[in-house]
């Protein structure tokens, strides 16, 4: 066994912290003035895109191995697929559109339900199947996966680990070029 690096959170603590950050960003976007709203929304888009990709590559394959894991993961993937579509539509719509705030509130509720489902259903599977060293290693894998993940939703792209590993790097490069051209 390798020594656990106490300075870095394990996979579950890492994801729970990100869920808190995502919830905070939702609040900030909803409360932002017009000048800051677009920038805050793009921060949320980037975080959600990387977060979901990393979960699909690292967390879901591990959770599938647990008791009832297959069903739990399939339900989370369905939620994520719907969320990617909704996020892409919101991004296309733009924060200045008259319908943005209502659709954003609906999206926020769906993402919050998804995060709660992960915390209450998927994370317990991981805790039951993985020891501290394995969860710490998964935490590091999540951090690496997020560094090379796309920065925008790709609703027609793959939802699984293999598909993300095959297509994700190309989508990530395209996203980062697009972000650079837009000055993000």
Rosetta silent file (secondary structure, phi, psi, omega in degrees, C-alpha in Angstrom):
SEQUENCE: XXXXXXXXXXXXXXXXXXXXXXXXXXXXXXXXXXXXXXXXXXXXXXXXXXXXXXXXXXXXXXXXXXXXXXXXXXXXXXXXXXXXXXXXXXXXXXXXXXXXXXXXXXXXXXXXXXXXXXXXXXXXXXXXXXXXXXXXXXXXXXXXXXXXXXXXXXXXXXXXXXXXXXXXXXXXXXXXXXXXXXXX
SCORE:     score description
SCORE:     0.000 S_00000001
   1 L     0.000  143.803  177.398    0.000    0.000    0.000 S_00000001
   2 L   -92.113  157.459  178.330    1.078    3.509   -0.747 S_00000001
   3 L   -72.157  138.146  178.429    0.935    6.321    1.759 S_00000001
   4 L   -80.480  130.496  177.043   -2.160    8.507    1.517 S_00000001
   5 L   -81.782  103.889 -176.402   -1.394   12.158    0.818 S_00000001
   6 L   -67.080  -16.561 -178.558   -3.431   13.889    3.524 S_00000001
   7 L   -77.938  -15.393 -179.744   -3.047   17.268    1.783 S_00000001
   8 L  -115.698  132.439 -178.718   -5.242   16.132   -1.112 S_00000001
   9 L   -69.156  151.734  174.684   -8.839   15.025   -0.580 S_00000001
  10 L   -71.239  177.196 -173.981   -9.931   11.551   -1.595 S_00000001
  11 H   -56.538  -44.873 -176.267  -12.363   11.146   -4.502 S_00000001
  12 H   -69.244  -44.847  178.114  -15.504   11.547   -2.430 S_00000001
  13 H   -63.115  -38.954  177.925  -14.276   14.579   -0.498 S_00000001
  14 H   -60.501  -48.346 -178.389  -13.050   16.115   -3.754 S_00000001
  15 H   -69.234  -38.427  177.470  -16.424   15.637   -5.442 S_00000001
  16 H   -63.564  -39.110  176.759  -18.396   16.813   -2.423 S_00000001
  17 H   -64.794  -39.459  177.285  -16.286   19.985   -2.339 S_00000001
  18 H   -67.237  -37.668  176.291  -16.970   20.509   -6.030 S_00000001
  19 H   -59.169  -41.289  177.388  -20.686   20.002   -5.470 S_00000001
  20 H   -64.042  -41.559  178.215  -20.528   22.783   -2.883 S_00000001
  21 H   -64.319  -40.944  178.467  -18.609   24.986   -5.338 S_00000001
  22 H   -63.010  -45.225  178.944  -21.160   24.265   -8.074 S_00000001
  23 H   -62.143  -39.215  177.569  -24.040   25.157   -5.742 S_00000001
  24 H   -64.376  -42.712  178.356  -22.233   28.371   -4.811 S_00000001
  25 H   -64.576  -37.040  174.875  -21.713   29.282   -8.465 S_00000001
  26 H   -58.126  -46.338  177.412  -25.407   28.709   -9.158 S_00000001
  27 H   -58.822  -45.910 -177.609  -26.180   31.221   -6.375 S_00000001
  28 H   -62.990  -41.715  179.329  -23.656   33.697   -7.747 S_00000001
  29 H   -63.493  -45.242 -177.373  -25.035   33.493  -11.289 S_00000001
  30 H   -65.984  -28.433 -177.486  -28.600   33.978  -10.089 S_00000001
  31 H   -98.257   -3.687 -172.912  -27.621   36.984   -7.958 S_00000001
  32 L   -72.423  150.983  171.192  -25.131   38.563  -10.378 S_00000001
  33 L   -76.901  169.495 -175.963  -25.539   41.908  -12.032 S_00000001
  34 H   -58.719  -35.373 -176.936  -25.604   41.991  -15.823 S_00000001
  35 H   -66.917  -33.069 -175.160  -21.911   42.832  -16.065 S_00000001
  36 H  -100.112  -16.337 -171.440  -20.774   39.756  -14.104 S_00000001
  37 H   -60.164  -45.649 -177.170  -23.434   37.199  -15.008 S_00000001
  38 H   -63.473  -42.416 -179.387  -21.902   35.972  -18.294 S_00000001
  39 H   -66.250  -43.112  178.279  -18.451   35.468  -16.763 S_00000001
  40 H   -64.803  -39.255  178.237  -19.833   33.618  -13.742 S_00000001
  41 H   -63.102  -41.193  178.598  -21.985   31.450  -15.992 S_00000001
  42 H   -65.665  -34.401  173.794  -18.928   30.511  -18.078 S_00000001
  43 H   -61.218  -43.082  178.453  -17.076   29.550  -14.873 S_00000001
  44 H   -64.467  -43.120  178.928  -19.996   27.282  -14.027 S_00000001
  45 H   -58.214  -49.536 -178.433  -20.034   25.808  -17.550 S_00000001
  46 H   -61.401  -43.612 -179.052  -16.313   24.984  -17.397 S_00000001
  47 H   -64.861  -46.499 -179.540  -16.581   23.446  -13.933 S_00000001
  48 H   -63.702  -41.905 -179.216  -19.619   21.323  -14.799 S_00000001
  49 H   -62.062  -47.074 -179.518  -18.113   20.098  -18.084 S_00000001
  50 H   -68.349  -42.313 -178.613  -14.848   19.026  -16.443 S_00000001
  51 H   -59.355  -50.269 -177.539  -16.581   17.619  -13.354 S_00000001
  52 H   -67.186  -39.506  177.988  -18.956   15.384  -15.300 S_00000001
  53 H   -60.868  -45.723 -179.671  -16.255   14.168  -17.675 S_00000001
  54 H   -63.681  -40.474  177.087  -14.013   13.190  -14.757 S_00000001
  55 H   -61.236  -43.241 -179.144  -16.870   11.388  -13.024 S_00000001
  56 H   -64.330  -32.157 -178.339  -17.623    9.458  -16.205 S_00000001
  57 H   -83.851  -33.204 -170.648  -13.979    8.441  -16.567 S_00000001
  58 H  -114.352  -51.595 -170.336  -13.125    7.636  -12.950 S_00000001
  59 H   -77.500  -50.856 -174.890  -16.096    7.392  -10.587 S_00000001
  60 H   -60.681  -43.184  177.567  -18.815    5.657  -12.571 S_00000001
  61 H   -59.779  -38.019  178.967  -16.659    2.701  -13.679 S_00000001
  62 H   -69.864  -39.905 -178.543  -15.652    2.092  -10.048 S_00000001
  63 H   -69.225  -29.197  179.203  -19.211    2.469   -8.745 S_00000001
  64 H   -58.672  -28.474 -175.406  -20.549   -0.022  -11.310 S_00000001
  65 L   -75.742  -14.411 -179.005  -18.628   -2.780   -9.510 S_00000001
  66 L   -80.933  167.772  176.477  -20.612   -2.325   -6.287 S_00000001
  67 L   -60.294  128.410 -178.127  -23.881   -3.994   -5.350 S_00000001
  68 L    65.437   11.431 -176.700  -26.647   -2.350   -7.430 S_00000001
  69 H   -62.630  -38.707 -177.964  -23.914   -0.195   -8.959 S_00000001
  70 H   -58.759  -47.668 -179.187  -24.984   -0.758  -12.550 S_00000001
  71 H   -65.965  -44.558 -179.938  -28.465    0.659  -11.973 S_00000001
  72 H   -59.616  -45.577 -178.187  -27.218    3.580   -9.884 S_00000001
  73 H   -67.587  -41.817  179.082  -24.635    4.540  -12.516 S_00000001
  74 H   -60.735  -39.554  176.634  -27.081    4.220  -15.410 S_00000001
  75 H   -64.223  -41.194  179.263  -29.474    6.569  -13.605 S_00000001
  76 H   -67.169  -39.590  178.750  -26.667    9.088  -13.013 S_00000001
  77 H   -63.976  -37.034  176.879  -25.577    8.869  -16.666 S_00000001
  78 H   -63.734  -43.935  177.189  -29.142    9.556  -17.774 S_00000001
  79 H   -61.770  -43.222 -179.016  -29.241   12.625  -15.529 S_00000001
  80 H   -65.462  -38.318  178.679  -25.857   13.772  -16.842 S_00000001
  81 H   -62.381  -44.860  177.426  -26.943   13.342  -20.451 S_00000001
  82 H   -63.633  -39.928 -179.259  -30.000   15.519  -19.847 S_00000001
  83 H   -66.458  -40.405  177.822  -27.873   18.067  -18.004 S_00000001
  84 H   -59.886  -43.518  179.574  -25.333   18.276  -20.852 S_00000001
  85 H   -62.857  -47.674 -179.499  -28.146   18.977  -23.291 S_00000001
  86 H   -62.861  -41.002 -179.911  -29.701   21.615  -21.032 S_00000001
  87 H   -66.385  -41.545  177.659  -26.329   23.267  -20.376 S_00000001
  88 H   -62.285  -39.970  178.620  -25.512   23.395  -24.090 S_00000001
  89 H   -66.267  -42.090  177.180  -28.912   24.991  -24.745 S_00000001
  90 H   -63.604  -40.859  179.996  -28.381   27.559  -21.979 S_00000001
  91 H   -63.974  -41.121  178.551  -24.924   28.371  -23.302 S_00000001
  92 H   -67.849  -39.248 -179.600  -26.338   28.859  -26.799 S_00000001
  93 H   -62.888  -46.488 -179.975  -29.238   30.922  -25.445 S_00000001
  94 L    88.351  150.175 -175.278  -26.960   33.281  -23.524 S_00000001
  95 L   -68.466  -17.425 -178.741  -27.479   35.065  -20.224 S_00000001
  96 L   -85.285  -10.744 -179.240  -29.078   38.082  -21.938 S_00000001
  97 L   -69.005  142.889 -178.200  -32.006   36.094  -23.341 S_00000001
  98 L   -61.049  -28.146 -178.762  -35.368   36.770  -21.695 S_00000001
  99 L   -91.877   -1.521 -174.890  -35.896   33.049  -21.039 S_00000001
 100 H   -59.962  -51.098 -172.849  -32.475   32.381  -19.549 S_00000001
 101 H   -59.675  -41.844  179.797  -33.309   32.918  -15.870 S_00000001
 102 H   -66.544  -45.617  179.824  -36.308   30.561  -15.882 S_00000001
 103 H   -67.459  -35.857  177.913  -34.467   27.824  -17.754 S_00000001
 104 H   -63.389  -41.362  179.167  -31.393   28.345  -15.568 S_00000001
 105 H   -63.253  -40.272  177.166  -33.509   27.838  -12.419 S_00000001
 106 H   -64.857  -42.652  178.380  -34.883   24.569  -13.844 S_00000001
 107 H   -62.251  -43.908  179.425  -31.368   23.454  -14.754 S_00000001
 108 H   -58.277  -44.830 -179.533  -30.126   24.320  -11.281 S_00000001
 109 H   -62.412  -40.701  179.700  -32.830   22.174   -9.672 S_00000001
 110 H   -66.404  -42.428  179.547  -31.939   19.218  -11.923 S_00000001
 111 H   -66.553  -38.729  178.510  -28.211   19.516  -11.185 S_00000001
 112 H   -64.571  -42.155  176.017  -28.890   19.755   -7.458 S_00000001
 113 H   -60.581  -42.751  179.567  -31.030   16.587   -7.591 S_00000001
 114 H   -61.324  -48.001 -179.874  -28.251   14.861   -9.531 S_00000001
 115 H   -61.721  -42.088  178.372  -25.571   15.875   -7.011 S_00000001
 116 H   -63.480  -40.640  176.729  -27.785   14.752   -4.122 S_00000001
 117 H   -62.377  -41.416  176.603  -28.368   11.396   -5.841 S_00000001
 118 H   -61.350  -47.646 -176.644  -24.622   10.943   -6.248 S_00000001
 119 H   -63.777  -35.542 -175.793  -23.988   11.830   -2.616 S_00000001
 120 H   -93.481  -20.839 -175.875  -26.737    9.523   -1.314 S_00000001
 121 H  -118.119  -49.154 -174.432  -26.488    6.604   -3.741 S_00000001
 122 H   -80.603  -44.223 -177.983  -23.211    6.483   -5.651 S_00000001
 123 H   -62.044  -39.068  175.896  -20.731    7.707   -3.041 S_00000001
 124 H   -61.141  -33.232  175.632  -21.860    5.095   -0.470 S_00000001
 125 H   -61.502  -44.197  179.955  -21.140    2.402   -3.089 S_00000001
 126 H   -63.750  -43.142  179.692  -17.610    3.732   -3.461 S_00000001
 127 H   -61.688  -37.490 -178.402  -17.083    3.863    0.308 S_00000001
 128 H   -72.319  -29.315 -173.846  -18.269    0.267    0.643 S_00000001
 129 H  -100.864  -15.138 -173.146  -16.048   -1.035   -2.157 S_00000001
 130 L  -125.686  140.939  175.157  -12.879    1.055   -1.792 S_00000001
 131 L   -87.534  179.308 -176.911  -10.436    1.603    1.043 S_00000001
 132 H   -58.911  -40.234  179.290   -8.783    4.921    1.865 S_00000001
 133 H   -65.139  -42.250 -179.885   -5.814    4.347   -0.429 S_00000001
 134 H   -66.028  -40.546  178.505   -8.042    3.499   -3.382 S_00000001
 135 H   -67.242  -35.122  176.846  -10.233    6.561   -2.774 S_00000001
 136 H   -66.197  -42.780  178.112   -7.118    8.731   -2.511 S_00000001
 137 H   -63.256  -40.188  177.145   -5.827    7.346   -5.813 S_00000001
 138 H   -63.724  -36.132  177.227   -9.219    8.016   -7.396 S_00000001
 139 H   -60.342  -42.885  177.938   -9.038   11.584   -6.104 S_00000001
 140 H   -66.290  -40.915  177.810   -5.754   12.066   -7.931 S_00000001
 141 H   -61.215  -39.042  177.040   -7.212   10.476  -11.074 S_00000001
 142 H   -62.206  -44.452 -179.613  -10.132   12.935  -10.908 S_00000001
 143 H   -61.724  -41.819  178.916   -7.774   15.904  -10.652 S_00000001
 144 H   -66.836  -45.736 -178.902   -5.796   14.709  -13.684 S_00000001
 145 H   -59.135  -38.972 -179.208   -8.951   13.931  -15.692 S_00000001
 146 H   -69.129  -30.413 -179.626  -10.320   17.428  -15.058 S_00000001
 147 H   -66.643  -26.386 -178.072   -7.104   19.063  -16.263 S_00000001
 148 L  -113.080   10.683 -177.349   -7.542   17.529  -19.723 S_00000001
 149 L   -80.514  157.573  172.161  -11.353   17.517  -19.869 S_00000001
 150 L   -58.348  156.165  179.668  -13.492   19.571  -22.262 S_00000001
 151 L  -107.827    5.682  177.481  -14.556   22.978  -20.973 S_00000001
 152 L  -139.096  155.975  179.017  -17.996   22.966  -22.594 S_00000001
 153 L   -70.839  144.862  176.471  -20.796   20.412  -22.700 S_00000001
 154 L  -128.540   80.746 -172.440  -20.876   18.014  -25.624 S_00000001
 155 L   -63.028  -20.613  179.474  -24.374   16.492  -25.423 S_00000001
 156 L   -98.314    4.916  178.641  -23.873   14.368  -28.525 S_00000001
 157 L   -86.802 -176.892 -177.996  -20.523   13.065  -27.328 S_00000001
 158 L   -71.250  153.821  177.075  -19.845    9.912  -25.336 S_00000001
 159 L  -109.432   -6.420 -175.526  -21.089    9.411  -21.774 S_00000001
 160 L  -107.704  172.988 -177.375  -18.759    6.610  -20.725 S_00000001
 161 H   -61.202  -50.155 -177.021  -15.154    6.287  -19.711 S_00000001
 162 H   -62.752  -46.059  179.255  -13.898    4.725  -22.945 S_00000001
 163 H   -61.779  -41.475  178.030  -15.722    7.201  -25.173 S_00000001
 164 H   -64.507  -38.857  179.982  -14.477   10.142  -23.125 S_00000001
 165 H   -69.032  -30.494 -179.629  -10.926    8.861  -23.271 S_00000001
 166 H   -81.086  -44.293 -172.596  -11.145    8.444  -27.060 S_00000001
 167 H  -100.359  -30.844 -174.491  -13.007   11.651  -27.984 S_00000001
 168 H   -52.333  -45.610 -179.438  -12.506   13.860  -24.933 S_00000001
 169 H   -60.009  -36.787  178.759   -8.968   15.064  -25.695 S_00000001
 170 H   -69.437  -41.348  176.955  -10.042   16.300  -29.135 S_00000001
 171 H   -64.363  -39.917 -179.700  -13.098   18.042  -27.695 S_00000001
 172 H   -63.230  -42.744  178.332  -10.928   19.549  -24.949 S_00000001
 173 H   -62.325  -47.125  179.661   -8.456   20.968  -27.474 S_00000001
 174 H   -60.759  -42.073  179.196  -11.283   22.444  -29.546 S_00000001
 175 H   -63.352  -43.614 -177.786  -12.879   23.919  -26.409 S_00000001
 176 H   -68.095  -35.399  174.815   -9.635   25.474  -25.218 S_00000001
 177 H   -65.443  -45.507  178.623   -8.983   27.018  -28.637 S_00000001
 178 H   -59.845  -44.396  178.470  -12.537   28.382  -28.676 S_00000001
 179 H   -61.067  -42.469 -179.834  -12.071   29.768  -25.156 S_00000001
 180 H   -64.516  -40.587  179.690   -8.776   31.415  -26.124 S_00000001
 181 H   -66.001  -29.530  179.062  -10.325   33.009  -29.199 S_00000001
 182 L   -91.799    1.168  176.795  -13.110   34.405  -27.025 S_00000001
 183 L    75.232   28.090 -179.555  -10.602   35.632  -24.428 S_00000001
 184 L   -95.061    0.000    0.000  -11.713   33.296  -21.620 S_00000001
